[in-house]
Amino acid sequence: MADEKRNIYLAINGEKYGPVSKKDIKRLYKENKITGTEKYVRAGMSEWRPLPESGILSDKDGLPPLELDPSELWQRRKEESEESSRKIMLGQIIYMIVGVCAVIAFFVWVLNR
C-alpha cells in the first residue's frame, strides 16, 4: 500500500513532524489538528512546499475544500490571538482591582476597630 508509507514530513507552527503517511495527514485534517496550510517535504524534494500542492487533501477523498488562503488564515489566527490576549488582560485588570479593593477594605476595617 503506497498510502501507508510514512515518508512525508510536516512543518506545523514552526515544528517539524514525521515521518507520516498520506492517511495520517488526512486524519489530522479531518480532526482539525492541521489546517491544510502547513508545508511538507518528502524524499527527493529539495525544499518545503505548501501542503495543498501535494494533492493529498483533495475533494475526491471526501475532505472539505480549503476555504481560506494561508494569508487569510494567518490574519484570522492573529485576530483571534489578539482577542484572547485582550480578554486575558481584562481578567488581570479585574483581578488587580478586586485585590486593591480587598486591601482598602482591610485597612478601613483595621482603622475602624
Protein Blocks (a to p, Z undefined) as FASTA:
>chain_A
ZZlpccbccdeehiacddddfklmmmmmmnopagolaccddehiabdcdfklnommgfkl
opacdfbdfklmmmmmmmmmmmmmmmmmmmmmmmmmmmmmmmmmmmmmmmmZZ
